[in-house]
């Protein structure tokens, strides 16, 4: 019986190559088909592109409106610098010391020191921060902190970033701490009553202006954080300094001179049964009274070292 001669080596190599290439070709073809299907569904249905319930998609219309209204403040992300020094924290995010670089040839020599607010990576917080930026952009008073810039990427990412005016004298709270309370009696800068009254008057004018403005629902605007750490001074000399009211939130946790915000709240807010009680102009007046007490006691803290429950009692 004749045996079949073995195939030549060249035919054997071709068959092996074809058998090896077939799975790779199948994988490549299936991957391409999968990508085409995904692209088709993403193009036809935005819900598949953004499957999260708390996504940016439901807020796209409002984001476009905010972007249009804030267009005069938009700058590139690279033009905003964020330092490691944390100034405070609000319900929307963190606040850091930073700077803004103008669009000039010598931009790095013309840095403007600012406070930079960065929202938490939550859609609701991001929208809230941009809404605050819009409200601030419509306010114009010499004793109010100005909005300087908004990051261009704020409308396409989960963490908007805005730059606010920062004065070289720092906060009034820091002045009381480092220039008064941590100094020896012989080294303390003397403070006259008329200088303190001038500061109180300037803050009251800023507050009066805020209460004269209306929001989009026709309600009076309120501030809600009238504290010495939210008041900036132009220089560390109260005799000739000007002050501006801002909103830099709570001091960073762990600081010795940190007091809960509830220590400044009126009783109707502390004892309110609602989860988020409405803040009215009358509540600002109460907080301004506590602010006056803070100033006249040179930075003493209300309800010092008391817990939130003790303060409510």
GIDA-V884467 format. One record per backbone hydrogen bond with DSSP energy under -0.5 kcal/mol. CO is the residue of the C=O (numbers start at 1). NH is the residue of the N-H. E is the energy in kcal/mol with one decimal. If there is no record, write none. Layout:
BEGIN
co:CO nh:NH e:E
co:CO nh:NH e:E
END
This chain:
BEGIN
co:8 nh:11 e:-0.6
co:8 nh:12 e:-1.6
co:9 nh:13 e:-2.1
co:10 nh:14 e:-1.8
co:11 nh:15 e:-2.2
co:12 nh:16 e:-2.0
co:13 nh:17 e:-2.3
co:14 nh:18 e:-2.2
co:15 nh:19 e:-2.2
co:16 nh:20 e:-2.0
co:17 nh:21 e:-2.3
co:18 nh:22 e:-1.6
co:19 nh:23 e:-0.6
co:20 nh:24 e:-0.8
co:21 nh:25 e:-2.6
co:22 nh:26 e:-2.0
co:23 nh:27 e:-2.5
co:24 nh:28 e:-2.5
co:25 nh:29 e:-2.4
co:26 nh:30 e:-2.6
co:27 nh:31 e:-2.6
co:28 nh:32 e:-2.4
co:29 nh:33 e:-2.2
co:30 nh:34 e:-2.5
co:31 nh:35 e:-2.4
co:32 nh:36 e:-2.0
co:33 nh:37 e:-2.2
co:34 nh:38 e:-2.5
co:35 nh:39 e:-2.5
co:36 nh:40 e:-2.2
co:37 nh:41 e:-2.3
co:38 nh:42 e:-2.6
co:39 nh:43 e:-2.0
co:40 nh:44 e:-1.9
co:41 nh:45 e:-2.8
co:45 nh:48 e:-1.0
co:45 nh:49 e:-0.7
co:46 nh:50 e:-1.9
co:52 nh:55 e:-0.6
co:53 nh:55 e:-0.8
co:56 nh:59 e:-1.5
co:57 nh:60 e:-1.6
co:59 nh:63 e:-2.7
co:60 nh:64 e:-2.2
co:61 nh:65 e:-1.7
co:62 nh:66 e:-2.7
co:63 nh:67 e:-2.5
co:64 nh:68 e:-2.0
co:65 nh:69 e:-2.4
co:66 nh:70 e:-1.8
co:68 nh:71 e:-1.0
co:70 nh:73 e:-2.2
co:70 nh:74 e:-0.6
co:71 nh:74 e:-0.8
co:73 nh:150 e:-2.6
co:75 nh:152 e:-2.5
co:76 nh:79 e:-1.3
co:77 nh:80 e:-1.5
co:79 nh:101 e:-2.7
co:81 nh:99 e:-2.1
co:84 nh:86 e:-0.6
co:85 nh:97 e:-2.7
co:88 nh:95 e:-2.2
co:89 nh:250 e:-3.5
co:92 nh:120 e:-2.9
co:93 nh:90 e:-2.6
co:94 nh:118 e:-2.8
co:95 nh:87 e:-2.5
co:95 nh:88 e:-1.5
co:96 nh:116 e:-3.4
co:97 nh:83 e:-3.1
co:98 nh:114 e:-2.1
co:99 nh:81 e:-3.1
co:100 nh:102 e:-0.5
co:100 nh:112 e:-2.5
co:102 nh:104 e:-1.9
co:104 nh:107 e:-1.2
co:106 nh:109 e:-1.5
co:107 nh:110 e:-1.0
co:111 nh:113 e:-0.6
co:112 nh:100 e:-2.1
co:113 nh:166 e:-0.7
co:114 nh:98 e:-2.7
co:115 nh:117 e:-0.5
co:115 nh:164 e:-3.5
co:116 nh:96 e:-2.7
co:117 nh:162 e:-2.1
co:118 nh:94 e:-2.0
co:120 nh:122 e:-2.5
co:122 nh:126 e:-2.4
co:123 nh:127 e:-2.5
co:124 nh:128 e:-2.1
co:125 nh:129 e:-2.3
co:126 nh:130 e:-1.9
co:127 nh:131 e:-2.3
co:128 nh:132 e:-2.2
co:129 nh:133 e:-2.0
co:130 nh:134 e:-2.0
co:131 nh:135 e:-2.3
co:132 nh:136 e:-2.6
co:133 nh:137 e:-2.0
co:134 nh:138 e:-0.8
co:135 nh:138 e:-0.8
co:136 nh:139 e:-1.1
co:141 nh:144 e:-1.8
co:143 nh:245 e:-3.0
co:146 nh:165 e:-2.4
co:149 nh:163 e:-2.9
co:150 nh:75 e:-2.0
co:151 nh:154 e:-1.8
co:152 nh:155 e:-0.8
co:153 nh:156 e:-1.8
co:153 nh:157 e:-1.1
co:160 nh:119 e:-1.9
co:161 nh:151 e:-2.9
co:162 nh:117 e:-2.6
co:163 nh:148 e:-2.6
co:163 nh:149 e:-1.6
co:164 nh:115 e:-2.3
co:167 nh:170 e:-1.7
co:170 nh:233 e:-2.5
co:171 nh:175 e:-1.7
co:172 nh:176 e:-2.2
co:173 nh:177 e:-2.0
co:174 nh:178 e:-3.0
co:175 nh:179 e:-2.1
co:175 nh:180 e:-0.6
co:176 nh:180 e:-0.6
co:176 nh:181 e:-2.8
co:177 nh:182 e:-1.8
co:179 nh:189 e:-0.8
co:180 nh:183 e:-1.0
co:184 nh:187 e:-1.2
co:184 nh:188 e:-1.0
co:185 nh:188 e:-0.5
co:192 nh:195 e:-0.5
co:192 nh:196 e:-1.7
co:193 nh:197 e:-2.6
co:194 nh:198 e:-1.7
co:195 nh:199 e:-1.6
co:196 nh:200 e:-2.3
co:197 nh:201 e:-2.3
co:198 nh:202 e:-2.1
co:199 nh:203 e:-2.2
co:200 nh:204 e:-2.2
co:201 nh:205 e:-2.0
co:202 nh:206 e:-1.8
co:203 nh:207 e:-2.3
co:204 nh:208 e:-2.5
co:205 nh:209 e:-2.1
co:206 nh:210 e:-2.2
co:207 nh:211 e:-2.3
co:208 nh:212 e:-0.9
co:209 nh:212 e:-0.6
co:209 nh:213 e:-0.5
co:210 nh:213 e:-1.4
co:210 nh:221 e:-0.6
co:213 nh:221 e:-2.4
co:215 nh:218 e:-1.8
co:219 nh:215 e:-2.8
co:225 nh:227 e:-1.6
co:227 nh:230 e:-1.6
co:228 nh:172 e:-1.0
co:228 nh:173 e:-1.3
co:228 nh:231 e:-1.2
co:230 nh:232 e:-0.5
co:230 nh:246 e:-3.2
co:231 nh:172 e:-2.7
co:232 nh:244 e:-2.2
co:233 nh:169 e:-1.3
co:235 nh:237 e:-1.3
co:237 nh:240 e:-1.4
co:237 nh:241 e:-0.7
co:242 nh:234 e:-2.1
co:244 nh:232 e:-2.8
co:245 nh:145 e:-2.2
co:250 nh:89 e:-1.9
co:252 nh:255 e:-1.2
co:255 nh:258 e:-0.9
co:257 nh:259 e:-0.5
co:260 nh:263 e:-1.7
co:261 nh:264 e:-1.8
co:262 nh:265 e:-1.0
co:266 nh:269 e:-1.2
co:266 nh:270 e:-1.9
co:267 nh:271 e:-2.8
co:269 nh:272 e:-0.8
co:274 nh:277 e:-0.5
co:278 nh:280 e:-0.6
co:280 nh:283 e:-1.0
co:280 nh:284 e:-1.2
co:281 nh:285 e:-1.7
co:282 nh:286 e:-1.7
co:283 nh:287 e:-2.2
co:284 nh:288 e:-2.5
co:285 nh:289 e:-1.7
co:286 nh:290 e:-1.9
co:287 nh:291 e:-2.3
co:288 nh:292 e:-2.2
co:289 nh:293 e:-1.9
co:290 nh:294 e:-2.4
co:291 nh:295 e:-2.3
co:292 nh:296 e:-2.7
co:293 nh:297 e:-1.5
co:294 nh:299 e:-3.2
co:294 nh:300 e:-0.6
co:295 nh:298 e:-1.5
co:301 nh:304 e:-0.9
co:303 nh:306 e:-1.9
co:307 nh:311 e:-2.2
co:308 nh:312 e:-2.1
co:309 nh:313 e:-1.4
END
